[in-house]
């Protein structure tokens, strides 16, 4: 006997990357975390936080953080909806828009949480294969007729990035909602935030997990017109962001100088890592994120994943169509990237037989 709805019973849960309990000696390049610490101003806000206030319910709209996000995006506060990570916004959107007869569409491969939430809402899920080079299949996505279309831009795990003009074209074709998940956009050359202002059917998602080094804090926000936000508010948990994350997140958003310095370092290391991997005979896909997708020459992605893990280096392997011969490697510090390259050399990844 099951207590769960049929669609919940039938589905698989989302499985995150390895999170070792003991990080001693491990080079962790598997979850696209920022290798640098959070802003000193964000840490100062955490130290100054008044713990006595935790006995009170927080501001349901997280005013201090909402104000900081609105200033960052150049909009009024009612264009911003804070969330417990951008995952929280994905859940709100799926609750509000998807369901039986109201399909969820997304390119493949991509962040699988879109599919997960479509299943939770018992919605038809339309998986649209990416182009051969993993670029966004614009025309195929436009033809789905889905109630909501999720596009991660830059996309994970591929690193592919669509231009604002391409995304604007897609938004014009869709009768449903277009959700642009810009979790990694700080590391790209362009963003499409203006589309959420220009188009009534576009929501842009941002997170503080990547460029702001606050993955453990769980904080993000959505940007969309107030009329659209009013509908999403109906599916929001009453108090979805606490006062401590709000205070720390607001300070992080305001510290642009530190943010820009970290992003510059990561982009420099991404470029260096791309060259070093290519020099070893590995095919590396262009990436707009803080990670690279690499083809394993032998085709044995799992084998190389395990070989690197045995040497204390964690990368991400996906046991899925089109990805079994590939690894996604997060960009680390110079020292971490050196350790990765040494492990690749020691494991004899190029010329390795499956």
C-alpha positions in Angstrom: 0.0 0.0 0.0 1.3 3.5 -0.9 0.2 6.7 0.8 1.4 8.7 -2.2 -0.3 9.9 -5.4 0.3 7.7 -8.4 2.6 10.3 -10.1 4.7 10.7 -7.0 5.0 7.0 -6.5 6.1 6.5 -10.1 8.7 9.3 -10.2 12.4 9.3 -9.3 13.7 12.0 -6.9 16.3 14.5 -8.0 19.8 13.3 -7.0 22.4 15.9 -6.2 26.1 15.4 -6.7 28.3 13.8 -4.1 28.6 15.8 -0.9 31.3 14.2 1.2 30.8 14.3 5.0 34.6 14.7 5.4 36.2 17.1 2.9 39.7 16.4 4.1 41.9 16.2 1.0 39.0 16.3 -1.4 39.0 18.6 -4.4 35.3 19.2 -5.0 34.6 20.2 -8.5 31.2 18.5 -9.0 28.5 21.0 -7.9 29.5 24.3 -9.6 30.1 25.9 -6.2 32.2 29.1 -6.1 35.7 28.2 -4.9 36.2 31.5 -3.1 34.7 32.6 0.2 31.6 34.9 0.4 32.0 38.7 0.5 33.6 40.0 3.7 30.7 42.4 4.0 28.2 39.5 3.8 30.2 37.7 6.6 30.2 40.8 8.7 26.4 41.1 8.3 26.1 37.5 9.6 28.3 38.3 12.6 26.3 41.4 13.4 22.9 39.7 13.2 20.8 39.9 16.3 20.0 36.3 17.2 17.3 37.4 19.6 15.1 38.4 16.6 14.8 34.7 15.6 11.9 34.3 18.0 9.8 36.4 15.7 8.3 35.5 12.3 10.3 37.2 9.5 9.0 39.7 7.0 7.1 37.5 4.5 8.4 39.6 1.6 12.0 39.8 2.9 12.1 43.6 2.5 15.8 44.2 3.0 16.8 41.6 0.5 14.0 42.5 -1.9 15.2 46.1 -1.9 18.8 45.1 -2.6 17.8 42.8 -5.5 15.6 45.5 -7.0 18.4 48.0 -6.9 20.7 45.4 -8.5 18.2 44.8 -11.3 17.1 48.4 -11.7 13.4 47.8 -11.0 10.8 48.6 -8.4 10.6 46.1 -5.5 7.3 44.6 -6.7 9.1 43.2 -9.7 11.2 41.0 -7.3 10.1 37.7 -5.6 12.7 36.3 -3.1 13.0 32.6 -2.7 14.7 29.9 -0.7 17.2 29.5 -3.5 16.1 29.7 -7.1 14.8 26.1 -6.7 12.1 27.6 -4.6 11.0 29.8 -7.5 10.9 26.8 -9.8 8.6 25.1 -7.4 6.3 28.1 -7.1 6.1 28.4 -10.9 5.4 24.8 -11.4 2.6 24.9 -8.8 1.1 28.0 -10.3 1.3 27.1 -14.0 1.8 23.3 -14.6 -0.6 20.4 -14.2 -2.6 17.8 -16.1 -3.1 19.2 -19.6 -0.6 22.0 -18.9 2.8 20.9 -20.1 6.3 21.7 -19.0 8.9 22.0 -21.7 12.7 22.2 -21.5 15.7 21.5 -23.7 17.7 18.3 -23.0 20.1 17.9 -21.5 19.6 20.5 -18.8 19.0 21.0 -15.1 16.7 18.0 -14.3 14.8 19.8 -11.5 12.4 21.2 -14.2 11.4 17.7 -15.1 11.1 16.8 -11.5 8.7 19.6 -10.7 6.7 18.8 -13.8 6.3 15.3 -12.5 5.3 16.5 -9.1 2.5 18.6 -10.6 1.4 15.6 -12.8 2.0 17.7 -15.9 3.0 16.4 -19.4 6.8 16.9 -19.7 8.2 17.7 -23.1 11.9 17.0 -23.4 13.2 18.8 -26.5 16.6 17.5 -27.6 19.3 20.2 -27.9 20.9 20.7 -31.3 23.9 18.5 -32.2 26.3 21.1 -30.8 24.1 21.4 -27.7 22.8 24.9 -28.7 19.3 25.8 -27.8 16.6 24.1 -30.1 14.6 27.4 -30.5 12.1 26.4 -33.1 11.4 23.0 -31.5 10.8 24.7 -28.1 8.5 27.3 -29.7 6.4 24.5 -31.2 5.6 22.6 -28.0 2.6 24.7 -26.9 3.7 24.2 -23.3 2.2 26.2 -20.4 5.7 26.8 -19.1 9.1 26.5 -20.9 12.2 26.4 -18.7 15.5 27.5 -20.3 18.7 27.5 -18.2 21.0 30.1 -19.8 23.9 29.4 -19.6 22.8 25.8 -19.6 24.1 23.1 -17.3 25.8 20.7 -17.9 26.6 21.8 -21.4 27.7 25.4 -20.9 25.7 26.5 -24.0 24.5 30.1 -24.0 21.8 31.6 -26.1 21.8 35.3 -27.0 19.3 37.8 -25.7 18.0 38.2 -29.3 17.4 34.4 -29.6 15.6 34.3 -26.3 13.5 37.4 -27.2 12.4 35.5 -30.4 11.5 32.5 -28.3 9.4 34.6 -25.9 7.5 36.1 -28.8 6.6 32.7 -30.1 5.3 31.3 -26.9 1.8 31.6 -25.6 2.8 30.2 -22.2 5.4 31.3 -19.7 9.1 31.4 -20.5 11.4 31.0 -17.4 15.0 32.0 -18.0 17.1 30.4 -15.3 20.2 32.6 -15.1 21.9 30.8 -12.2 25.3 31.1 -14.0 24.8 34.3 -16.0 27.4 36.2 -13.9 30.1 34.2 -15.7 28.7 34.8 -19.2 29.1 37.8 -21.6 25.4 38.8 -21.7 22.2 38.4 -19.7 18.6 38.5 -20.7 17.1 40.2 -17.6 15.6 43.0 -19.8 13.3 40.4 -21.3 11.4 40.1 -18.0 10.8 43.9 -18.2 9.9 44.0 -21.9 7.8 40.8 -22.2 4.7 39.9 -20.1 5.4 36.2 -20.2 9.0 36.1 -19.0 10.4 35.3 -15.6 14.1 35.6 -14.9 15.6 33.6 -12.1 18.8 34.5 -10.2 20.6 32.7 -7.3 23.3 33.7 -4.8 24.6 30.1 -4.8 27.2 30.6 -7.6 28.7 34.0 -8.2 28.1 35.1 -4.5 29.5 31.9 -2.8 26.3 31.5 -0.8 25.1 28.0 -1.8 24.7 27.0 1.8 22.6 30.0 2.6 19.8 29.1 0.1 18.8 32.4 -1.4 17.6 33.5 -4.8 15.0 35.7 -6.5 12.7 36.0 -9.5 12.3 39.0 -11.7 9.0 39.5 -13.6 6.2 42.1 -14.0 4.0 42.7 -10.9 0.9 41.2 -12.5 2.8 37.9 -13.1 4.3 38.1 -9.6 0.9 38.4 -8.0 0.0 35.0 -9.4 3.2 33.4 -8.2 2.7 34.8 -4.7 -0.3 32.6 -4.3 2.0 29.5 -4.3 4.8 30.9 -2.1 5.3 29.5 1.4 4.3 32.1 3.9 7.8 32.7 5.3 10.1 31.2 2.7 13.3 33.2 3.5 14.5 33.9 7.0 16.0 37.1 8.4 19.5 35.9 8.6 19.8 34.8 4.9 18.1 38.0 4.0 20.6 40.2 5.8 23.6 38.3 4.5 22.2 38.2 1.0 21.5 41.9 0.9 25.1 42.7 2.0 26.4 40.3 -0.7 24.4 41.9 -3.5 25.6 45.3 -2.5 29.3 44.4 -2.5 29.8 44.6 -6.3 33.5 45.1 -6.1 34.1 41.7 -4.4 31.6 40.0 -6.7 33.3 41.3 -9.8 36.7 40.3 -8.5 35.6 36.7 -7.9 33.9 36.4 -11.2 37.0 37.7 -13.0 39.2 35.1 -11.2 36.8 32.3 -12.2 36.6 33.4 -15.8 40.4 33.5 -15.9 40.7 30.0 -14.5 37.9 28.7 -16.8 40.0 30.0 -19.8 43.1 28.5 -18.5 41.5 25.1 -17.7 39.9 25.0 -21.1 43.3 25.4 -22.8 45.0 22.9 -20.5 42.4 20.3 -21.1 42.5 20.9 -24.9 46.3 20.6 -24.8 45.8 17.1 -23.3 43.7 16.1 -26.3 40.3 16.5 -24.6 37.3 18.0 -26.4 36.0 20.9 -24.3 32.6 22.6 -25.1 32.5 26.4 -24.9 30.9 27.5 -21.6 29.3 30.6 -20.2 29.2 29.1 -16.7 31.7 28.3 -14.0 32.2 24.8 -15.3 33.2 23.0 -18.5 31.7 19.9 -20.2 34.5 17.6 -21.4 34.3 14.6 -23.7 36.1 11.5 -22.4 38.0 10.1 -25.5 37.4 6.4 -24.5 33.7 7.1 -24.1 33.9 5.7 -20.6 32.7 8.7 -18.6 31.9 6.7 -15.5 35.3 5.0 -15.5 37.1 8.3 -15.6 34.8 9.8 -13.0 35.7 6.9 -10.7 39.4 7.2 -11.5 39.4 10.9 -10.6 37.3 10.2 -7.5 39.9 7.6 -6.3 42.5 10.3 -6.6 40.5 12.7 -4.4 39.0 14.8 -7.2 35.2 15.0 -7.5 33.6 15.9 -10.9 30.1 15.3 -12.1 29.1 12.3 -14.2 25.6 11.9 -15.7 24.4 8.4 -16.6 22.1 9.8 -19.3 21.7 9.7 -23.1 24.3 12.0 -24.8 26.2 12.5 -21.6 27.7 9.1 -20.8 31.0 9.9 -22.5 31.2 13.3 -20.8 32.0 14.9 -17.5 31.1 18.3 -16.1 34.0 19.9 -14.3 33.5 23.0 -12.0 36.1 25.6 -12.2 38.2 25.8 -9.0 41.0 27.8 -7.7 44.4 27.6 -9.4 45.5 25.1 -6.8 42.3 23.0 -7.2 42.6 23.1 -11.0 46.3 22.0 -10.8 45.2 19.0 -8.7 42.5 18.1 -11.3 45.0 18.3 -14.1 47.5 16.2 -12.2 44.8 13.6 -11.5 43.8 13.5 -15.2 47.5 13.0 -16.2 47.9 10.2 -13.5 44.7 8.5 -14.6 45.9 8.6 -18.2 42.5 9.8 -19.3 43.7 10.3 -22.9 44.3 6.9 -24.4 42.5 5.2 -21.5 40.5 2.1 -22.6 37.1 1.4 -21.3 
